[in-house]
Amino acid sequence: MSEFINALFQPNDLIIIRPIEVWNGEHRKESRVDYRGIEYLTPDQLQDKFFDLLERSAEYRTNLFFGVCPRHDLGQYDKSWQIRIVRHLWADMDDITTLEEADACCAAAGVPPASIVVHSGNGIHLYWLLLEPITITDAGEPIPVEVEWLPPTIPGGKKRRNEYVMKEGEKLPLASRHNIPQLSPQATEVQHTLQGLAAALGADHTTDLARVLRLPGTMNRKNERNGETPKPCKMLRCDADATYRFDQFSFLAQGAPEKLRSEQVKQYHMPSSKRLNRHSKDTKSKVKDMAFDCGTVSPGQRSEADFSICCFAIRRGIDMQDVWELVESRGKFAEFAERGRPYFDSTWSKAYDEVQEERFETYEKKREDSCEADESDPGLIRLLADHICDTNHFAVDASDRLYRFVVGRFIPFAEKYIRRMVKKTCIDTGNSRKWRGGLCDEVVNYIKADAPELWDRPPMDTINVLNGLLDLHTLELRPHSPDFLSPVQLGVSYDPDAKCPNIDKFISEIFPEDAFDLALEIAANLMTADTSIQKAILLLGSGGNGKSVYLRLVTALIGTANVSVKPLQNLESERFALGELYGKLANICSDLPGESMRGTSVFKSVTGGDMLSGEYKFSLIAGWWCPWTYPSEAPGKRSRLRNSTLCSSTPPNSQVGSTSCWRLTPDSKPKQASASHRVPWRLASSSRPRPIPWRHGSTSTPWMTRIVPPTVQTCYSK
């Protein structure tokens, strides 16, 4: 626990510890906060009191949760709009339990591996440490939240907890949505990034800045009241040196569900307004009575009265100027003098957002109420599919697997996402009894029927990077679009001003002096699906000279999700091996096995750009092209390589032509080879097409130098 807390927080940070009991009630999940057990502690204080907290947790059957972000002060600053510093990003994933599954999910989502991984007892919590903390400077000093306990509504009932803030002498209850202070633009960007991260990973919606998560070293006591055995919450990995820049994740904000929904709400058409004298007599009388109330209600209720008249006027379509003329001499509008009109404009804007949100929710509810139709009614399937497709884009590949467009690219396993959405929609609309596995399958098939098919290879003149679509001819960056039907996205961002001195230094140390450009051309060519050169690359040299590090560099540049790792021997011998190359930019094998190959037909088809046909289990992939494969052999002794059937003077099955598929790159101090085994290693040739130009030291920076890997510059600094 100490290692975990010290990695997440600084010595002076204030951490909230909130004990909560959770159990399954008769109809829904129930929870109870142990308010007397809430603590605000620094990291050192938390470590000193940890065992006392564990004892109280066992006594009251509570789960120990900690605030992921430091709190501003004691007790009154536990809301998202009060958070002022964010030191890390996080995600809460169900349905996975191992470190390998967590890393695989990160790779599939196009995000780096988490710095810290915690097994919560039922799932996985992921944390990415930030190189520089995010300080929210555009929100000012946070307003404290006051708490009072109101009498029960029925005799013998429980007291009611009422939270409020004081503003200009008035008590504003936070139970009213319009009284809740809005997140600042900086805080909104962080929260949208967290939501986009959760959406890309398929994680839970635990993305608010005031979020609390389970503390490792404690017990998951969910449903212990009903006899369920507690489970340990333990840490699987803690790498305090794995830090990331926030801008490596900021592209995820465009996929935030809250942001997408906010855009939908703003697009909802509101009825036009008309002058008050054109409204009915009852409407005129009502709005005038409300205007009179604005000047007569008690001081603690004036904000509510002001907000109410604005909402009423917007719902009825009354002109804004007419309302202002009614209230400008009353209550707070008159007392504020020169601030009266700005106060009115602000109140009207909040009311407009409230009414627009209200009407959009009514519209959604009408659509969801259609789910009351009988299960056998095909209209139910169509409504569910349309509801899901309103905010999502889907496509299928050659094997009919469904993909979903997330943060700039199509990712697989969309069926799992659709099943979750069908279940959630049924539960949210009170129709959980309608949910069944067959209904989910029917919705999936309905969406598949109209889904476009992914391209068998991306366009040669455009590459998909984290921050947009890069045109290789003009070097213009276009926004991501679901019309770009490719699952391939490089794991880097395009930055025209970036410099990579550590990478340049590393390449100059391990490659011969005249092969510097070659090392970059290899990586650049792998970024597209062009196979016209019909070559594979073999890195040749003694052990410990940087071959594996170079391969990790190339993998980081093109993205782990775009790389397969099948040895060449397996392509000839394993039934499903070829299918794993589908949709990949490169096949990178860090150490070739020493056994002979059965043949070279598959290898030559892959490197030659021929049309291929492969299999997944239970499905066929027909008619696709594979980008060039990229194996590496680092056995330590060149003699072993010469005896390998991959590069011997007589290839397997006496197919001498297979040697033309290879180009070798030596280490910086190559050993002398005999004439019979010497193979030209330079990739460039006068006849080879050069779709990606590179001139080292040229005044015009080629596009390859502007692709900035998110972690490479720090990983290869030695």
Legacy VTK file of the C-alpha trace (Angstrom):
# vtk DataFile Version 3.0
C-alpha trace
ASCII
DATASET POLYDATA
POINTS 718 float
0.000 0.000 0.000
2.831 2.414 0.825
4.414 1.968 -2.617
1.034 2.600 -4.230
0.232 5.775 -2.280
3.726 7.231 -2.685
3.550 6.709 -6.447
0.186 8.498 -6.768
0.568 11.384 -4.332
3.026 13.967 -3.059
3.852 14.236 0.694
1.570 17.249 1.272
-1.433 15.955 -0.674
-4.674 15.463 1.230
-6.322 12.092 0.580
-9.920 11.316 1.483
-10.639 7.817 2.838
-14.336 7.001 2.528
-15.695 3.724 4.032
-18.799 2.469 2.184
-20.817 -0.695 2.696
-22.295 -2.140 -0.500
-24.778 -5.013 -0.748
-27.499 -6.408 -2.977
-30.946 -5.330 -1.824
-34.233 -6.921 -2.707
-34.644 -4.962 -5.931
-31.399 -3.011 -6.412
-27.923 -2.434 -5.063
-27.783 -0.661 -1.707
-24.993 1.337 -0.090
-24.277 3.031 3.220
-21.525 5.545 3.961
-19.792 5.282 7.339
-19.622 9.068 7.819
-17.894 8.764 11.193
-15.128 6.753 9.555
-14.280 9.326 6.840
-10.695 10.571 7.128
-8.579 13.222 5.387
-4.942 12.173 5.580
-1.554 12.879 4.059
0.335 9.857 2.650
2.385 9.501 5.873
-0.700 9.787 8.067
-2.502 7.198 5.956
0.315 4.714 6.408
0.315 5.310 10.190
-3.465 4.792 10.508
-3.806 2.042 7.929
-4.282 -0.853 10.365
-6.815 1.140 12.405
-8.766 1.723 9.202
-8.656 -1.995 8.415
-10.051 -2.865 11.861
-12.955 -0.436 11.522
-13.615 -1.694 7.987
-13.903 -5.282 9.242
-16.152 -4.227 12.123
-18.607 -2.267 9.964
-18.291 -4.440 6.815
-17.221 -1.400 4.786
-15.026 -1.135 1.713
-12.169 1.356 1.996
-12.167 3.798 -0.921
-9.672 6.610 -1.472
-10.031 9.827 -3.469
-8.072 9.439 -6.707
-7.350 13.193 -6.845
-5.998 15.193 -3.863
-8.589 17.275 -1.996
-8.314 21.035 -1.595
-9.076 21.015 2.132
-10.907 19.099 4.840
-14.506 17.991 4.523
-16.105 20.573 2.245
-14.232 19.966 -1.021
-15.241 16.542 -2.345
-16.973 17.548 -5.603
-15.515 17.292 -9.095
-15.758 21.065 -9.643
-13.642 21.577 -6.500
-10.664 19.481 -7.664
-7.640 21.608 -8.530
-4.858 19.095 -9.243
-4.780 15.799 -11.194
-1.615 13.713 -10.943
-2.684 10.644 -12.928
-5.389 9.168 -15.148
-7.362 6.048 -14.269
-9.857 3.449 -15.502
-12.001 0.803 -13.792
-12.475 -2.365 -15.848
-14.733 -5.302 -15.074
-14.581 -8.780 -16.597
-10.764 -8.946 -16.600
-8.526 -10.134 -13.780
-4.950 -10.517 -15.047
-2.096 -8.187 -15.917
-1.833 -9.690 -19.391
-5.505 -8.976 -20.130
-5.079 -5.390 -18.922
-2.055 -4.792 -21.160
-3.853 -6.377 -24.122
-6.843 -4.051 -23.617
-4.511 -1.040 -23.500
-2.796 -2.104 -26.717
-6.138 -2.648 -28.467
-7.310 0.815 -27.369
-4.100 2.456 -28.595
-2.964 3.662 -25.170
0.320 2.854 -23.380
0.482 0.233 -20.614
-0.719 1.445 -17.226
1.922 2.488 -14.682
-0.040 0.838 -11.857
-2.440 -2.099 -12.083
-4.634 -3.108 -9.123
-6.826 -6.206 -8.848
-9.927 -4.878 -7.093
-11.377 -8.298 -6.283
-13.866 -8.250 -9.157
-11.944 -6.407 -11.859
-8.919 -4.262 -12.636
-8.085 -0.633 -11.805
-5.537 1.047 -14.094
-3.513 4.176 -13.345
-1.276 6.168 -15.709
1.153 8.454 -13.861
1.550 11.874 -15.471
4.993 13.312 -16.083
3.648 16.740 -15.125
0.516 17.083 -12.946
-2.453 18.977 -14.347
-3.104 22.087 -12.278
-6.560 23.537 -12.889
-5.922 27.274 -12.869
-9.004 28.593 -14.657
-11.572 27.931 -11.918
-10.463 30.181 -9.051
-10.770 29.252 -5.393
-13.323 26.449 -4.889
-16.540 27.272 -3.037
-16.958 25.073 0.083
-19.991 22.779 0.294
-22.060 23.097 3.477
-24.120 20.207 4.871
-27.254 20.221 6.994
-29.563 17.447 8.107
-33.223 18.119 7.454
-36.110 16.534 9.380
-37.541 13.322 7.910
-40.450 13.670 5.504
-42.432 10.991 7.359
-42.641 10.359 11.121
-39.941 7.937 12.245
-38.033 8.250 8.972
-34.371 9.094 8.463
-33.031 12.615 8.456
-32.259 13.970 5.005
-28.770 15.141 4.072
-28.898 18.488 2.269
-25.808 19.917 0.598
-25.681 23.556 -0.413
-23.333 26.411 -1.242
-23.531 30.003 -0.066
-23.438 32.627 -2.808
-24.055 36.313 -2.201
-25.750 35.502 1.099
-28.130 32.921 -0.382
-28.275 29.210 0.340
-28.254 27.354 -2.994
-29.157 23.647 -2.624
-27.104 21.365 -4.843
-30.129 19.114 -5.298
-31.121 21.608 -8.014
-28.945 20.913 -11.035
-28.630 24.543 -12.057
-27.052 25.431 -8.691
-24.109 23.085 -9.213
-21.044 25.069 -10.343
-19.898 24.050 -13.803
-16.521 22.468 -14.465
-13.961 24.881 -15.839
-12.702 24.336 -19.418
-9.474 22.753 -18.109
-11.340 20.409 -15.765
-13.833 19.558 -18.517
-10.980 18.616 -20.870
-9.486 16.289 -18.242
-12.844 14.673 -17.469
-13.647 14.218 -21.164
-10.234 12.591 -21.631
-11.015 10.176 -18.792
-14.395 9.404 -20.362
-12.799 8.826 -23.759
-10.196 6.570 -22.144
-12.946 4.544 -20.468
-14.877 4.306 -23.752
-11.800 3.129 -25.664
-11.056 0.463 -23.048
-14.672 -0.568 -22.489
-14.289 0.452 -18.838
-16.894 1.612 -16.315
-18.063 5.233 -16.113
-15.887 6.037 -13.077
-14.489 9.160 -14.680
-15.511 12.103 -12.485
-12.603 13.987 -10.914
-13.930 13.344 -7.397
-13.954 9.579 -7.996
-13.030 7.194 -5.185
-11.571 3.733 -5.922
-10.574 0.767 -3.809
-7.402 0.978 -1.791
-5.012 -1.957 -2.408
-4.153 -3.932 0.702
-7.795 -3.862 1.849
-10.676 -6.306 1.375
-13.476 -6.094 -1.156
-16.454 -6.591 1.154
-19.176 -6.192 -1.439
-22.320 -8.031 -0.322
-20.676 -9.339 2.858
-23.960 -8.554 4.649
-25.567 -11.357 2.613
-22.805 -13.859 3.378
-20.465 -13.296 0.436
-16.801 -13.934 1.264
-14.558 -10.826 1.127
-11.891 -10.768 -1.593
-8.451 -9.157 -1.343
-7.719 -5.990 -3.299
-4.082 -6.289 -4.341
-1.547 -4.547 -6.544
-0.316 -6.403 -9.633
2.155 -3.796 -10.891
3.577 -0.511 -9.684
6.112 1.168 -11.959
6.645 4.690 -10.627
9.094 5.404 -13.470
6.451 4.812 -16.180
5.195 8.366 -16.592
3.359 9.880 -19.549
2.490 13.276 -20.927
-1.156 14.261 -20.759
-1.203 15.108 -24.460
-0.585 11.416 -25.202
-4.178 10.831 -24.003
-5.914 14.123 -24.839
-6.995 12.849 -28.282
-9.346 10.473 -26.438
-11.539 13.411 -25.374
-13.238 13.453 -28.776
-14.789 10.060 -27.948
-16.143 11.094 -24.526
-19.835 10.073 -24.217
-20.633 13.220 -22.198
-19.107 15.421 -24.891
-20.969 13.581 -27.656
-24.239 13.812 -25.751
-23.692 17.511 -25.032
-23.277 18.095 -28.761
-26.487 16.169 -29.417
-28.384 18.238 -26.852
-27.139 21.501 -28.384
-28.331 20.355 -31.803
-31.835 19.644 -30.485
-34.230 22.143 -32.076
-35.912 24.538 -29.651
-39.143 26.298 -30.647
-38.799 29.928 -31.705
-39.952 32.627 -29.292
-42.562 35.318 -29.845
-43.492 38.553 -28.144
-45.485 38.349 -24.953
-48.482 40.213 -26.401
-49.025 37.344 -28.846
-49.409 34.752 -26.051
-52.604 33.687 -24.328
-54.104 35.626 -21.442
-53.272 32.823 -18.992
-49.603 32.807 -20.041
-49.353 36.579 -19.677
-50.943 36.450 -16.227
-48.677 33.596 -15.091
-45.418 35.220 -16.174
-46.410 38.539 -14.576
-47.172 36.780 -11.287
-43.760 35.092 -11.406
-42.079 38.420 -12.108
-43.849 39.876 -9.053
-42.534 36.947 -6.959
-38.953 37.805 -7.941
-39.245 40.992 -5.865
-41.254 39.640 -2.924
-39.817 36.226 -1.996
-37.459 35.937 0.978
-33.750 36.635 0.292
-32.798 32.973 0.527
-35.181 31.996 -2.288
-34.690 34.768 -4.834
-32.260 32.856 -7.070
-34.773 30.026 -7.378
-37.545 32.476 -8.292
-35.345 34.160 -10.916
-34.430 30.822 -12.442
-38.050 29.639 -12.433
-39.387 32.582 -14.435
-36.644 32.145 -17.040
-37.416 28.430 -17.405
-41.157 29.105 -17.690
-40.609 31.754 -20.357
-38.336 29.494 -22.433
-40.776 26.575 -22.219
-43.641 28.796 -23.382
-41.571 30.530 -26.066
-41.732 34.038 -24.554
-39.303 36.586 -25.929
-36.253 37.191 -23.716
-36.486 40.989 -23.927
-40.107 40.982 -22.715
-39.105 38.984 -19.638
-36.256 41.388 -18.902
-38.629 44.359 -19.024
-40.840 42.636 -16.451
-38.062 41.852 -13.935
-35.444 44.591 -14.375
-36.904 46.653 -11.514
-37.421 43.750 -9.142
-35.375 41.788 -6.621
-31.758 40.958 -7.386
-32.049 42.329 -10.905
-32.650 45.828 -9.524
-30.297 45.550 -6.519
-27.322 44.588 -8.694
-27.593 47.902 -10.612
-25.135 47.675 -13.521
-24.738 43.940 -12.867
-28.460 43.332 -13.154
-28.518 42.637 -16.902
-25.421 40.347 -16.871
-27.014 38.434 -13.974
-30.230 38.090 -15.994
-28.337 36.947 -19.112
-26.445 34.345 -17.057
-29.653 33.080 -15.432
-31.403 32.933 -18.828
-28.493 30.968 -20.334
-28.605 28.399 -17.492
-32.377 28.124 -17.854
-32.094 27.647 -21.622
-29.575 24.802 -21.125
-31.851 23.259 -18.490
-34.947 23.355 -20.705
-33.031 22.086 -23.747
-31.659 19.186 -21.701
-35.132 18.523 -20.320
-36.721 18.412 -23.771
-33.962 16.218 -25.159
-34.472 13.765 -22.275
-38.198 13.717 -23.042
-37.390 12.977 -26.676
-35.063 10.140 -25.642
-37.640 8.771 -23.229
-40.240 8.589 -25.989
-37.848 6.585 -28.096
-36.946 4.301 -25.221
-40.594 3.792 -24.295
-40.970 2.061 -27.637
-39.008 -0.787 -26.058
-42.296 -1.736 -24.368
-43.093 -3.537 -27.611
-43.242 -7.297 -27.550
-39.887 -9.106 -27.794
-40.904 -10.748 -31.037
-41.684 -7.354 -32.577
-38.890 -6.564 -35.070
-39.431 -2.885 -34.235
-37.747 -3.414 -30.872
-34.565 -4.624 -32.535
-34.586 -1.675 -34.928
-35.109 0.847 -32.127
-32.276 -0.587 -30.061
-29.960 -0.653 -33.075
-30.872 2.922 -34.036
-30.325 4.094 -30.460
-26.839 2.558 -30.412
-25.963 3.810 -33.898
-26.992 7.375 -33.011
-23.679 7.849 -31.208
-21.545 5.109 -32.768
-20.189 4.027 -36.151
-19.623 0.381 -37.042
-17.932 -1.605 -39.819
-17.189 -5.259 -40.582
-14.024 -6.916 -41.824
-13.604 -9.665 -44.402
-14.445 -12.344 -41.818
-17.654 -10.494 -40.776
-16.236 -9.426 -37.421
-17.799 -6.195 -36.175
-15.679 -3.115 -35.391
-16.589 0.149 -33.596
-15.139 3.588 -34.381
-13.390 4.876 -31.245
-11.026 7.876 -31.032
-10.055 7.861 -34.680
-9.991 4.188 -35.666
-12.126 1.068 -35.852
-11.463 -1.370 -33.010
-12.657 -5.003 -32.894
-14.968 -6.779 -30.448
-17.842 -4.339 -31.025
-20.279 -7.174 -30.263
-19.332 -7.000 -26.586
-20.004 -3.257 -26.519
-23.416 -3.697 -28.196
-24.438 -6.347 -25.659
-23.581 -3.991 -22.807
-25.537 -1.155 -24.438
-28.606 -3.333 -25.057
-28.585 -4.441 -21.434
-28.045 -0.896 -20.158
-30.876 0.501 -22.307
-33.275 -2.170 -21.106
-32.349 -1.533 -17.456
-32.461 2.266 -17.764
-35.935 2.118 -19.287
-37.240 -0.318 -16.669
-37.398 -3.201 -19.126
-34.702 -5.470 -17.750
-37.001 -8.458 -18.189
-36.745 -7.894 -21.949
-33.010 -8.451 -21.979
-31.773 -11.802 -23.244
-28.781 -13.108 -25.159
-30.821 -13.758 -28.292
-32.007 -10.142 -28.400
-28.383 -8.953 -28.282
-27.420 -11.254 -31.150
-30.317 -9.974 -33.236
-29.293 -6.346 -32.634
-25.698 -7.209 -33.596
-26.855 -8.856 -36.818
-29.169 -5.928 -37.592
-26.251 -3.498 -37.286
-23.961 -5.771 -39.304
-26.418 -5.847 -42.193
-25.848 -2.169 -43.027
-22.300 -1.773 -41.735
-19.714 -0.865 -44.392
-16.788 -3.225 -44.964
-13.328 -2.196 -43.826
-10.729 -1.659 -46.517
-8.401 -4.601 -47.038
-5.532 -2.115 -46.820
-5.354 1.585 -45.890
-4.796 4.206 -48.627
-1.138 4.586 -49.621
-1.227 8.381 -49.468
-2.724 8.769 -45.978
-1.696 7.493 -42.581
-3.846 7.536 -39.465
-2.055 9.049 -36.463
-3.366 9.793 -32.989
-4.202 13.412 -33.737
-5.684 13.058 -37.244
-5.262 11.780 -40.797
-1.959 12.811 -42.377
-1.817 13.360 -46.149
1.662 12.228 -47.234
1.650 14.434 -50.322
0.653 17.750 -48.724
1.540 16.978 -45.061
-1.883 18.338 -44.128
-3.564 16.919 -41.034
-7.288 16.229 -41.390
-9.677 15.373 -38.551
-10.449 11.722 -37.907
-13.513 10.455 -39.705
-15.497 7.195 -39.613
-15.378 7.346 -43.418
-11.712 6.292 -43.152
-12.548 2.591 -43.033
-9.367 1.181 -41.521
-8.539 -0.369 -38.148
-4.921 0.772 -38.528
-3.766 3.753 -36.495
-0.143 4.491 -35.656
0.650 4.834 -31.968
2.129 8.312 -32.463
1.047 11.908 -33.071
2.071 14.196 -35.920
4.103 17.209 -34.793
5.765 19.274 -37.541
8.182 20.898 -35.073
9.287 17.812 -33.143
12.921 16.764 -32.790
14.091 13.299 -31.746
17.779 13.642 -30.773
17.780 10.487 -28.643
16.490 8.387 -31.519
19.022 9.911 -33.935
21.820 9.202 -31.457
20.671 5.617 -30.926
20.468 4.848 -34.663
23.876 6.391 -35.367
25.403 4.142 -32.684
24.033 0.779 -33.906
23.887 1.205 -37.701
26.847 1.792 -40.051
27.436 5.424 -40.862
26.077 5.138 -44.395
22.961 3.225 -43.221
21.436 5.968 -41.063
18.844 6.815 -43.719
18.103 3.128 -44.201
17.104 2.677 -40.546
14.564 5.472 -40.917
13.348 4.326 -44.341
12.522 0.915 -42.883
10.308 2.422 -40.186
8.774 4.909 -42.625
7.846 2.246 -45.181
6.224 0.127 -42.483
3.818 2.974 -41.734
1.987 2.296 -44.989
0.682 -0.966 -46.445
2.832 -0.658 -49.568
4.496 -3.977 -50.506
5.831 -2.960 -53.906
9.495 -3.455 -52.921
8.691 -7.138 -52.179
11.326 -7.484 -49.460
11.575 -8.617 -45.863
14.237 -7.239 -43.531
16.716 -9.290 -41.533
18.735 -7.587 -38.791
22.089 -9.336 -38.608
24.737 -9.037 -35.921
26.150 -10.348 -32.686
24.169 -10.208 -29.432
23.752 -7.048 -27.377
24.240 -4.603 -30.250
20.785 -2.967 -30.283
18.710 -5.090 -32.670
15.952 -5.784 -30.145
15.907 -2.175 -28.985
15.578 -1.031 -32.606
12.658 -3.413 -33.069
10.968 -2.013 -29.962
11.521 1.471 -31.381
9.878 0.497 -34.677
7.028 -1.203 -32.800
6.420 1.958 -30.774
6.364 4.041 -33.947
3.796 1.967 -35.818
1.860 0.847 -32.714
1.706 -2.496 -30.919
-1.863 -3.042 -32.158
-0.544 -3.018 -35.746
2.142 -5.671 -35.201
1.994 -9.470 -35.163
4.808 -11.651 -33.797
4.580 -14.955 -35.655
7.873 -16.771 -36.490
8.191 -17.614 -40.184
8.170 -21.331 -39.479
4.693 -21.008 -37.940
3.273 -19.383 -41.062
3.871 -22.626 -42.956
2.912 -25.037 -40.173
0.115 -23.477 -38.089
-3.417 -23.409 -39.467
-4.458 -20.056 -37.975
-1.070 -18.293 -38.036
-1.697 -16.473 -41.314
-4.967 -15.073 -39.996
-3.083 -13.229 -37.262
-1.369 -11.106 -39.930
-4.727 -9.749 -41.101
-4.965 -5.992 -40.552
-1.336 -5.686 -39.406
1.329 -3.397 -40.821
4.238 -5.644 -39.856
5.149 -9.034 -38.471
8.102 -8.545 -36.115
9.844 -11.562 -34.655
12.694 -10.701 -32.294
14.468 -14.078 -32.532
13.956 -16.613 -35.299
13.867 -20.286 -34.263
16.677 -22.472 -35.560
14.547 -25.244 -37.075
13.989 -25.582 -40.796
10.924 -24.317 -42.612
8.536 -26.710 -44.350
8.444 -24.449 -47.372
8.561 -20.849 -48.494
5.366 -20.413 -50.494
3.495 -18.501 -47.772
6.557 -16.374 -47.014
6.961 -15.405 -50.670
3.250 -14.612 -50.983
3.397 -12.355 -47.932
6.477 -10.444 -49.063
5.407 -10.401 -52.701
2.117 -8.623 -52.102
0.000 -11.532 -53.334
-3.638 -11.930 -52.344
-3.911 -14.152 -49.270
-6.591 -16.249 -47.647
-6.410 -17.100 -43.945
-8.557 -18.290 -41.053
-9.593 -17.301 -37.592
-11.143 -20.037 -35.540
-14.669 -20.618 -36.880
-14.319 -17.983 -39.632
-12.578 -17.446 -42.968
-10.734 -14.371 -44.211
-10.689 -14.417 -47.989
-9.081 -12.068 -50.466
-6.771 -9.713 -48.573
-3.261 -8.378 -48.980
-0.647 -8.440 -46.251
2.008 -5.765 -45.714
5.612 -6.931 -45.785
6.747 -9.093 -42.909
9.647 -7.982 -40.756
11.506 -10.731 -38.878
14.729 -10.302 -36.908
17.421 -12.862 -36.138
19.823 -12.177 -33.304
21.413 -15.549 -32.493
24.757 -14.137 -31.412
26.762 -16.121 -33.973
26.580 -15.621 -37.694
27.466 -19.267 -38.354
24.134 -20.382 -36.906
22.319 -18.008 -39.198
24.125 -19.333 -42.250
23.068 -22.863 -41.327
19.442 -21.761 -40.966
17.224 -22.721 -43.874
16.049 -19.100 -44.099
19.289 -17.761 -45.484
21.271 -20.757 -46.609
22.715 -20.916 -50.106
20.074 -23.554 -50.895
16.668 -22.532 -49.501
14.031 -25.084 -48.394
12.727 -27.333 -51.134
15.553 -26.018 -53.364
13.600 -22.838 -54.131
16.630 -20.668 -54.783
14.460 -17.691 -55.669
13.401 -17.254 -52.038
16.690 -15.510 -51.214
15.529 -12.581 -53.322
12.853 -11.885 -50.707
15.463 -10.801 -48.155
17.543 -7.739 -47.477
20.025 -7.914 -44.615
21.149 -5.033 -42.411
24.456 -5.550 -40.565
25.515 -4.211 -37.180
27.865 -1.229 -36.920
30.924 -3.506 -36.812
30.069 -6.439 -39.100
32.277 -9.491 -39.247
33.835 -10.404 -42.599
31.816 -12.979 -44.479
32.958 -15.134 -47.332
32.014 -14.133 -50.848
29.576 -17.011 -51.151
27.565 -15.769 -48.157
27.868 -12.030 -48.656
24.448 -10.534 -49.453
23.858 -6.899 -50.458
22.227 -5.242 -47.458
21.328 -1.775 -48.701
17.576 -1.454 -49.159
17.667 1.517 -51.529
18.036 0.911 -55.225
17.482 2.915 -58.365
14.572 0.728 -59.388
12.819 0.619 -55.992
9.936 3.041 -55.619
10.495 5.548 -52.818
7.018 6.634 -51.670
8.368 8.060 -48.405
11.310 10.423 -49.063
14.043 10.896 -46.505
17.124 13.067 -46.712
19.142 13.204 -43.536
20.178 16.737 -42.692
18.070 18.339 -45.405
16.696 21.808 -44.828
13.123 20.714 -45.546
12.114 18.363 -42.747
10.522 15.181 -44.215
7.308 13.915 -42.673
9.050 10.969 -41.007
10.827 13.312 -38.590
7.532 14.813 -37.517
5.944 11.639 -36.219
6.552 11.823 -32.480
6.316 8.545 -30.536
4.733 8.997 -27.119
7.341 7.058 -25.132
10.269 6.438 -27.428
12.222 9.596 -26.651
12.543 8.635 -22.987
12.897 4.884 -23.527
15.939 5.143 -25.773
17.881 7.955 -24.164
20.882 5.827 -23.229
LINES 1 719
718 0 1 2 3 4 5 6 7 8 9 10 11 12 13 14 15 16 17 18 19 20 21 22 23 24 25 26 27 28 29 30 31 32 33 34 35 36 37 38 39 40 41 42 43 44 45 46 47 48 49 50 51 52 53 54 55 56 57 58 59 60 61 62 63 64 65 66 67 68 69 70 71 72 73 74 75 76 77 78 79 80 81 82 83 84 85 86 87 88 89 90 91 92 93 94 95 96 97 98 99 100 101 102 103 104 105 106 107 108 109 110 111 112 113 114 115 116 117 118 119 120 121 122 123 124 125 126 127 128 129 130 131 132 133 134 135 136 137 138 139 140 141 142 143 144 145 146 147 148 149 150 151 152 153 154 155 156 157 158 159 160 161 162 163 164 165 166 167 168 169 170 171 172 173 174 175 176 177 178 179 180 181 182 183 184 185 186 187 188 189 190 191 192 193 194 195 196 197 198 199 200 201 202 203 204 205 206 207 208 209 210 211 212 213 214 215 216 217 218 219 220 221 222 223 224 225 226 227 228 229 230 231 232 233 234 235 236 237 238 239 240 241 242 243 244 245 246 247 248 249 250 251 252 253 254 255 256 257 258 259 260 261 262 263 264 265 266 267 268 269 270 271 272 273 274 275 276 277 278 279 280 281 282 283 284 285 286 287 288 289 290 291 292 293 294 295 296 297 298 299 300 301 302 303 304 305 306 307 308 309 310 311 312 313 314 315 316 317 318 319 320 321 322 323 324 325 326 327 328 329 330 331 332 333 334 335 336 337 338 339 340 341 342 343 344 345 346 347 348 349 350 351 352 353 354 355 356 357 358 359 360 361 362 363 364 365 366 367 368 369 370 371 372 373 374 375 376 377 378 379 380 381 382 383 384 385 386 387 388 389 390 391 392 393 394 395 396 397 398 399 400 401 402 403 404 405 406 407 408 409 410 411 412 413 414 415 416 417 418 419 420 421 422 423 424 425 426 427 428 429 430 431 432 433 434 435 436 437 438 439 440 441 442 443 444 445 446 447 448 449 450 451 452 453 454 455 456 457 458 459 460 461 462 463 464 465 466 467 468 469 470 471 472 473 474 475 476 477 478 479 480 481 482 483 484 485 486 487 488 489 490 491 492 493 494 495 496 497 498 499 500 501 502 503 504 505 506 507 508 509 510 511 512 513 514 515 516 517 518 519 520 521 522 523 524 525 526 527 528 529 530 531 532 533 534 535 536 537 538 539 540 541 542 543 544 545 546 547 548 549 550 551 552 553 554 555 556 557 558 559 560 561 562 563 564 565 566 567 568 569 570 571 572 573 574 575 576 577 578 579 580 581 582 583 584 585 586 587 588 589 590 591 592 593 594 595 596 597 598 599 600 601 602 603 604 605 606 607 608 609 610 611 612 613 614 615 616 617 618 619 620 621 622 623 624 625 626 627 628 629 630 631 632 633 634 635 636 637 638 639 640 641 642 643 644 645 646 647 648 649 650 651 652 653 654 655 656 657 658 659 660 661 662 663 664 665 666 667 668 669 670 671 672 673 674 675 676 677 678 679 680 681 682 683 684 685 686 687 688 689 690 691 692 693 694 695 696 697 698 699 700 701 702 703 704 705 706 707 708 709 710 711 712 713 714 715 716 717
